[in-house]
């Protein structure tokens, strides 16, 4: 597999697309950095991972959630919910139209 290499002109093109000003020294430095990263990625591609189980969680933490349960002691009746509503109709809140 052919490896990609970045030149100063490629960095200049990317910088122009991103509208980021870069100096000639920065172009050279960024090109070297990009090539280093690409080199590391190329090394990683050579590793045989066929029999390796994917790692999704490395800390061992688990999500602590509870089941959704209705707590009837904290529920309002319909009348209580509508008690302070400025407008209501047939047991529902009435609000002004938002979209025309």
Secondary structure, 3 states (H helix, E strand, C coil): CCCCCCCHHHHHHHHHHHCCCCCHHHHHHHHHHHHHHHHHHHHHHCCCCCCCCCCCCCCCCCCCCCCCCCCHHHCCCHHHHHCCCCCEECCEECCCCCCC
